[in-house]
Structure formats: C-alpha cells, structure tokens
C-alpha cells in the first residue's frame, strides 16, 4: 500500500515559507528540505495557491503565505493538498456472495465516515501557527544540546 505524503509536504512548504521568509524560497531549496524534487514542490505550491493559502507570482521567487498562519488550519491544508479527501479507504473488490464480502463495505463506510468527521473536526482546531511554533521550540531544544 502506498501512502500519500501530500499533506505533510504541504504543511512543510507553508512552514518553510513562513520560517525562512527572508531566505531562499526557491522550489529547489524547499525540495531539499523536504527530501523531494522541485517539480513536486511546484505542483503542491500551485494547489496551495489555488486554495488561497499561498501567494506566488510568475517569474519571481518570493512565495508568501496568503493568510496569517493563525488563520490557516490543518484542515485547510488537507483539503488543498489532495484530491482524495478520505483518510481511510474500503476495498471495493470483495466477493458479494460471501457474508463478509457482501456487507463489509457498507459496514466500514459508516465507521470510516465517522472517523473522517472526527479527524476533520480535530484538524480544524490545529493552526499552521501552532505547527510552526512547535517546530521552532523543537529546534531550540535541539540546538541547546
């Protein structure tokens, strides 16, 4: 099974742009921080821009947050980063002639919908600023050693 890193990469991009606002904000520099490649960064930055979370200008390497980090929630980033808005997925290829295979999808869909709702409510309460603050606190502890 392949897991998507789009959410964590999108949060990484926004945090990087805020923390390094006076530094190198090229897609290459951000990609180096993520451990990815610049084209992946540019695609995610495009999605973040379309969602109104990031401001970019063609030909100018100066991306900036479109909102105060206190106004950007993890849910905003989640919705911007990925087309597939479900955390959990039910296997669609089950045997309908089997008691389990014929009913598991409907059973799990109800449970997964509840989990999705709870996760989105929790994400709504987490701001980009709180993530940035935690990064900076962790860095200060790391450099104190």
URTA-V353493 format. One record per backbone hydrogen bond with DSSP energy under -1.0 kcal/mol. NH is the residue of the N-H (numbers start at 1). CO is the residue of the C=O. Records with the same first field share a line. If there is no record, write none. Layout:
NH->CO / CO
This chain:
9->5
10->6
11->7
12->8
13->9
14->10
15->11
16->12
17->13
18->14
19->15
20->16
21->18
23->20
30->26
31->27
32->28
33->29
34->30
35->31
36->31
41->37
42->38
43->39
44->40
45->41
46->42
47->43
48->44
49->45
50->46
51->47
52->49
53->48
54->48
55->64
60->57
62->60
64->55
66->53
71->68
74->126
77->73
78->74
79->75
80->76
81->77
82->78
98->95
102->98
103->100
104->100
107->103
108->104
109->105
110->106
111->107
112->108
113->109
114->110
115->111
116->112
117->113
118->114
119->115
120->116
121->117
122->118
123->119
124->120
126->123
128->72
129->69
131->127
132->128
133->129
134->130
135->131
136->132
137->133
138->134
139->135
140->136
141->137
142->138
143->139
